[in-house]
Amino acid sequence: MATTSEYLVAHGCTAALTRCRDGGSLCPNHGESIVIRSARGVELGEVLCRVDESGPALPPVTGEVLRRATPDDQAHAHEQHVRSQELLVDAQQLIEQMQLPLAPLDADVLLDSSSAILHVLCWQQCTLTPFLEELRARHDLLVTVHDQSRPAEAQEHGCSECGSGGGCGKCGDGGCGESGCGSGNCSRDKFDHPEELTRYFAALRELMLARERVPLL
């Protein structure tokens, strides 16, 4: 009879953590590359540890271990990384053209080759629909936005305005919209001008790349 184990897995450019159930008795080792189905979709991950029920409290199970990563999975993940950098460059150009109050940090194109997450900081209310539609048209990807200036739980409700997962700053529920800056999570508390914020995180990104993509978060 197969046993069910759970693992803490890091995935994506920001090293997001997901608690994944292994229903197939794969029993991956620490540091091993695996393919998981997270709340975001199918993606490559790295096993951090097995979850011990007697250990410290961890987030609920939201992911599933699918298989050990094959050489084909690794090659495909590299292809998606190249696409993600192309998406990031386009996003930066569009943000400047549309004068959006966003600082793009990084992007993840998932293994399903149909969806992507754009990680940004937002310091003012804005509507992202035209921006997202243009990115989708250019890259044939369903692009959603994750605002790193807001806690993850504040973004889970989704945004009917732009379909960004609640990270556009439009919803005013604890993000970087006018009604959200009292939460202590808004980057405007630290910077007086958007240009300072953009320069600061651009420098962080360069440092991350120089150190072989040490996660920003």
Protein Blocks (a to p, Z undefined) as FASTA:
>chain_A
ZZdddddddedjkopacddddfkonopaehiacddddfkbccddddfbdcdfklccdddd
fbdcfbdcdfklmmmmmmmmmmmmmmmmmmmmmmmmnopabddfbdcddfkopaccdddd
dfbdcdfklmmmmmmmmnopacddddfkbcfklmmnopaklonnopnomnonopabfklm
mnopafklmpmbfklmmmmmmmmmmmmmmnoopafZZ
